[in-house]
C-alpha cells in the first residue's frame, strides 16, 4: 500500500482541487453541487489564498483519496476562532485506513496555530461511520440544524 500524504491546497492547485470536488461528488452522490458549476480559477485561487479557508487532500500514489474542507470562524465574544468541517470524504476503496483521522489531525494543527478554540462538525442521522469517527475524536452534542434562505 503506497503511503498517504496530506496536502493543504494553495492557489494554483487546480488538479487536486478538481479531484477533491470529484471525490465529494462521488462520496455524497451529489454531482449537481460539486460538478455542475465549478468555480473559475480566479475564484478558486482567491478562496485557497484565504487563511480561513482550509482545503486538505490525502494523496496516495498521486491520487486524491480523501479530502476535508473547513472554514475558520472568528468569534465576537472572545479573541478566538472556531473551525467548522464542512465536507469530509474518503474514497470508498481507501476507507478504514485512518485517512479521515489524518485529515482531522492536520486540521487540528492548523486550528491550533491559528488560535482555534474548537473544531466542530455535523453528521447526519444514519451515517453511522461518520458518527462513530466523530464520537471517537470528540464530544457529541445533539442539536437541530436549520437552513435559512437569504431571499
Secondary structure, DSSP 8 states (H G I E B T S, - for coil): ---EEEEE--TT-HHHHHHHHHHHHHHTT-HHHHHTT---HHHHHHHHH-TTEEEEEEEETTEEEEEEEEEEEE-SSSS-EEEEEEEEEE-GGGTTSSHHHHHHHHHHHHHHHTTEEEEEE---TT-HHHHHHHHHHS-------------
